Amino acid sequence: MRREQETLDRLLLRLAELRREAAAGLRTTLALQGTHLQARLERDVAAGEGAGRLAALDAVESGLCFGRIDHRDGISRPIGRIGIRDGDPERTPLLIDWRAPVARPFYLATGHEPMGLTRRRHITTEGPTVTDLHDEILDLTDPTRTGYEDHDADAVLLAALGSARTGRMADIVRTIQAEQDRIIRAPRRGVLVVEGGPGTGKTAVALHRAAYLLYAEREQLARRAVLIVGPNPAFLGYIGDVLPSLGETGVLLASLGELFPGVRADGTESVRSAAVKGRAAMADALARAVRDRQLLPETVPALPGHRADPAARPDPGDYEAENTLPEPALLVDHEQHGTLWLYREMAYAARDRARATGLPHNLARPHFAYAVVDALTAQVADRLGADPYGGPNLLGPDDLAQIGKEIATSADVHSAIDELWPPLTPQELVTGFLADPGRYLPEGDAAAIRRTGGPWTPADVPLLDEAAELLGVDDSARLAAEEAERQERIAYAQGVLDLSAGSETYEFEDEESEVLAAHDIVDAERMAERQEEADHRTAAERAAADRTWAFGHIVVDEAQELSPMAWRLLMRRCPARSMTLVGDPAQTADESGAGSWAQILRPYVGDRWTHTRLGVNYRTPAEIMARAAAVRRAVHPEFEPPRSVRSTGTEPWFERVAPDGLAAAVLAAVRRETPDEGRLAVIAPAALHPALSALAGDGLDLTRQVVLLAPRDAKGLEFDGVIVVEPAAFGDSDLYVALTRATQWLGVVHAAPLPPGLGDDPVREN
Ligand SMILES: Nc1ncnc2c1ncn2[C@@H]1O[C@H](COP(=O)(O)OP(=O)(O)OP(=O)(O)O)[C@@H](O)[C@H]1O
């Protein structure tokens, strides 16, 4: 114990030193008053890196060193949250990062396969103090004993599992199990599906895998960032501490509703509405909605005499005879050229030309516009330059170019084009679509999603993203502005270089001189580029603001919940298809899930994906799991639950009351059962929440000692104790989820009879 304490003291001192260095470095960097572009740039980059490093060093102090491995050759290695080296010239390693290859035996070595180890030690600390040791002997022939040998190899794991919950998920870096370690360290390429029942550590494994990949492939992933997708913001809050505690901050955590930059999708809607919006058929429906916005009004006049013979040009005289033409829906008043006629055939030809480009709507729009302008130019040319003797048009190319320009810059021509091929934002398209979905969907589905106004919902986000793909962004104006700005910067940089060249002393011109002037190494263009790079947000921050960002890796938790439309969005965010998908089909809320993994993945990766399973439930004690499994089996007789790693000896309790006494019984149970330490959740159908409002806080704060949840909101969370209220009102999978949230005890309060399976055993009387 004393030796471990000494090691920890040394490590904490070195950590403090590193922190001081990082903080001082950051201060110096920020104080740099560089006026020179290059100096400013370097300062910003260094400041960004320094701040990140400081945050990481701050976050890893608690439980910094949690293990030690002793090798057969006599070397001992302390294992910790990050790697730490001494300040000596050799930079001697003092602490080994848990993710380093040499740390791997800490997680995998067994007596059967000791991987060169004689001993594995778990070190328990509280703040800066070592409080306990557990040694496992891996080489029975090694006679040395320390007195901390533990016959129960799982003691440290069981202590972690039995500890009181805080409302925030903790990392499992001390006790990662072998089956979990293999998943955490699996290669990054390709799609890895991790399936497992409740409490098997899927979330924990997914987060540690993100930390591992960031360590093992820092170069690529720091630039491209890792995205972690969770089911809702409350869940993301619950898991939000895990990666920082592992020293990783450069990850974007987001729920589906947060993946369309500029849109806050916090509206709610019916389950059916979300399910309809999630169907793959919506992609096609939206594509049709876009084409509808390119529909030419029937009232656009047909070219006189044109229908019968499309090649025949009309008699220019007809243009004057306005009142002989059909309803003139698109007459354009042009200042110089008088009335221009946009005939239906012209508009159709323009549309065909634009569609033939295959470009998204907004990008094809300029092609439509060019075609219309060309046609109108020809019309004016016919009018102005027609040879009265029937010869070729009298106007020359310059005249035509001039007329074209006049037409192209006319506001009236623009509004005519806008009417026929309007520029559209995804928001406009989806708003229009939701207001009148009956044009694209069967009436039942249309009725479920029809909406005018109101906030965006998470299920709208994949629709917005799909719309953004179909529409494209015509950023030619922005790009032109950026290019102009770039040219300006080059001119500025050239000025700076000229000045610095002008201020050279003659020594610099000395042939012998080895000193290089600025302009020897950077030309104006390079310097301007560097100035342009002055966006020092982290990759994760930039990714959050960019819909088209391609992530280096995506982790999806509760992946079974995502709709086909949501998968389309996520796959677009990861063209490299480097993904970890974790989920449990048995916990799928029936309406919205996308079906089997094979069905989900086939369109994107064919059958090139890997499937793994986690089979041990670390959360739910055996007594509770038996009930949850019985409920599940009542509906799916073939169901196989995960094996609980522990049992508490405490059977779930049941309390049946009269319907009007339900709320009072729940409140009394809460008073009776609220633990001194740890968290209690009451999971009740939303209809009962008003009667239980005494338990509800402001918003969903999982760190409150008692939390009131609707069945849907319980997914992914855990509590020491759980009271399930009126389970007969829960859907199958919701009930299974609710019953598997407790780490210690489960109570059920009900007025209606219990659902099949749940009450099969004797009921405890309260
Ligand atoms: N190796 C481990 N060491 C310590 N605790 C662990 C380990 N593996 C899992 N746990 C704990 O088990 C609990 C369940 O883990 P997690 O939430 O990741 O499971 P899950 O499979 O995502 O569950 P669900 O599907 O029910 O949401 C957590 O408290 C987690 O910390």
The ligand as a MOL file (V3000), in Angstrom:
LIG
                    3D

  0  0  0     0  0            999 V3000
M  V30 BEGIN CTAB
M  V30 COUNTS 31 33 0 0 0
M  V30 BEGIN ATOM
M  V30 1 N -16.7600 -3.9850 -17.3260 0
M  V30 2 C -17.5390 -3.2780 -16.5400 0
M  V30 3 N -17.1200 -2.8240 -15.3740 0
M  V30 4 C -17.9130 -2.0970 -14.5600 0
M  V30 5 N -19.1560 -1.7590 -14.8680 0
M  V30 6 C -19.6290 -2.1760 -16.0400 0
M  V30 7 C -18.8630 -2.9450 -16.9350 0
M  V30 8 N -19.6060 -3.2000 -18.0260 0
M  V30 9 C -20.7900 -2.6110 -17.8180 0
M  V30 10 N -20.7990 -1.9870 -16.6190 0
M  V30 11 C -21.8840 -1.2330 -16.0310 0
M  V30 12 O -23.1000 -1.8710 -16.3330 0
M  V30 13 C -24.0980 -0.8930 -16.4950 0
M  V30 14 C -24.7930 -1.1080 -17.8070 0
M  V30 15 O -23.9440 -0.6890 -18.8530 0
M  V30 16 P -24.5080 0.0240 -20.1400 0
M  V30 17 O -25.4400 1.0920 -19.7600 0
M  V30 18 O -23.3570 0.3250 -20.9880 0
M  V30 19 O -25.3430 -1.1970 -20.7340 0
M  V30 20 P -26.2070 -1.2630 -22.0410 0
M  V30 21 O -25.8960 -2.5620 -22.6680 0
M  V30 22 O -26.0060 -0.0450 -22.8540 0
M  V30 23 O -27.6430 -1.3130 -21.4200 0
M  V30 24 P -29.0870 -0.9530 -22.0180 0
M  V30 25 O -29.2390 -1.6630 -23.3230 0
M  V30 26 O -29.9850 -1.5060 -20.9760 0
M  V30 27 O -29.1270 0.5120 -22.1080 0
M  V30 28 C -23.4190 0.4510 -16.3760 0
M  V30 29 O -23.5460 0.9220 -15.0730 0
M  V30 30 C -21.9850 0.1410 -16.6630 0
M  V30 31 O -21.1350 1.0440 -16.0270 0
M  V30 END ATOM
M  V30 BEGIN BOND
M  V30 1 1 1 2
M  V30 2 1 2 3
M  V30 3 2 2 7
M  V30 4 2 3 4
M  V30 5 1 4 5
M  V30 6 2 5 6
M  V30 7 1 6 7
M  V30 8 1 6 10
M  V30 9 1 7 8
M  V30 10 2 8 9
M  V30 11 1 9 10
M  V30 12 1 10 11
M  V30 13 1 11 12
M  V30 14 1 11 30
M  V30 15 1 12 13
M  V30 16 1 13 14
M  V30 17 1 13 28
M  V30 18 1 14 15
M  V30 19 1 15 16
M  V30 20 2 16 17
M  V30 21 1 16 18
M  V30 22 1 16 19
M  V30 23 1 19 20
M  V30 24 2 20 21
M  V30 25 1 20 22
M  V30 26 1 20 23
M  V30 27 1 23 24
M  V30 28 2 24 25
M  V30 29 1 24 26
M  V30 30 1 24 27
M  V30 31 1 28 29
M  V30 32 1 28 30
M  V30 33 1 30 31
M  V30 END BOND
M  V30 END CTAB
M  END
